[in-house]
Amino acid sequence: MLSVRVDYALVGRELEAREAVCLVFDGSDGRLSSISSSSSCPESSPKFTIAVPPSANAHIHSSDVQWPEVGNDLSLEELVAPPRGLKHLLLQQAGERACAEAAVSVYRALGRMGVRAAADFREPAAGGCLPVRETLATLGGLYTRVVLMGRPGDPYGLEGCDGIGLNSPLDVDPKRMRLLRKSGMRIHAHVAETREMRLEGDLEAALDIGVDTVIHGTHLSREDLELLREHGVTLVLSPRSNMWHGVGLPPVAEAYRVGVKIAFGTDNAAWNMLDPWDEARQAMLVARLQGVKDPGLPHYILKGLLSWGYEALGIEPPALAEGADMCSVALMRLEGYEAGVFRRSFSRYYTLLKIARGDLLQPVCTISGGLLEPA
């Protein structure tokens, strides 16, 4: 068996906060066999500060990582609107092989940040889903499970895609989308990223199609958010992208008050770093700026990051529970000032959001050979 002592752990699907726990992993299959008091751990067991499930990145555009910070002086439409936005012209010029390799480089980076699952919107200009799927097939495996979202109308078709990612629900045939939805394909759609998009009725079109997830929602009203909740639609927030492109702040506070399930996505790799913890941290600050100081806020945001994001991708969320595999448990060791702040904190959920970063959190399966000692 392998054992580890942890000062603070978020346990189960509800991320129950527990102090001073001992996590024991079975030596034969690597699964978590028990969660008990840290006093039950052998003295030789290594000690960490925090144990949490790994994060999910519920919305990325990966292939534009080839041109970081391109077009800083352009509007959002000039940058990303298909088919003539600068990004799409660059993707087309680069070719599908280069775009597939760029995407895989992003997936590897996500794995190094402990991101267990991600949804990637594949643009037609980048060659759609199939070149990426073929590139992935040549690899020995990635830590991050990537859900490839294709675009209807893509000349490459939807071959190799896991679902559908809509630039706008106003640009597609709703009848066809409903048929694809009934066939089992999940549908994610950009909605209300700008005020103009919302005034055109993109939310109504998305709900008519029956989308599973809406992206951005920057200009959704309270009534709009209530509709999302009633339809069981997840809202993926990308506050850093919204601020970078100057389109507004997402309605994090109202989503919390209404009770909409949220998730986080880092959006375009050209302009935003890939760690979804950064996105969650910004969302926390936006909600407080918007007037929410409820102690339940950080727990809500952590559920979006560590649980609901997986649901948006159609994946069972990982949890620190008996039977969990090593890759479903991430550990963080804090030292010095940060360790002192965390241990003295009056709200460790808040402090966790302020401190945690993907490069600090390591899945047990990636460190078990060197840091965990036999019990």
Secondary structure, 3 states (H helix, E strand, C coil): CEEEEEEEEEECCCCEEEEEEEEEECCCCCCEEEEEEHHHCCCCCCEEEEEECCEEEEEEECHHHHCCCCCCCCCHHHHHCCCCCHHHHHHHHHCHHHHHHHHHHHHHHHHHCCEEEEEEECCHHHCCCHHHHHHHHCCCCCCCEEEEEECCCCCCCCCCCCEEEECCHHHCCHHHHHHHHHCCCEEEEEECCCHHHHHCCHHHHHHHHCCCEEEECCCCCHHHHHHHHHHCCEEEECHHHHHHCCCCCCCHHHHHHHCCCEEECCEECCCCCCCHHHHHHHHHHHHHHCCCCCCCHHHHHHHHHHHHHHHHCCCCCCCCCCCCCHHHCEEECCCHHHHHHHHHCCCHHHHHHHHCCCCCCEEHHHHHHHHCEEC
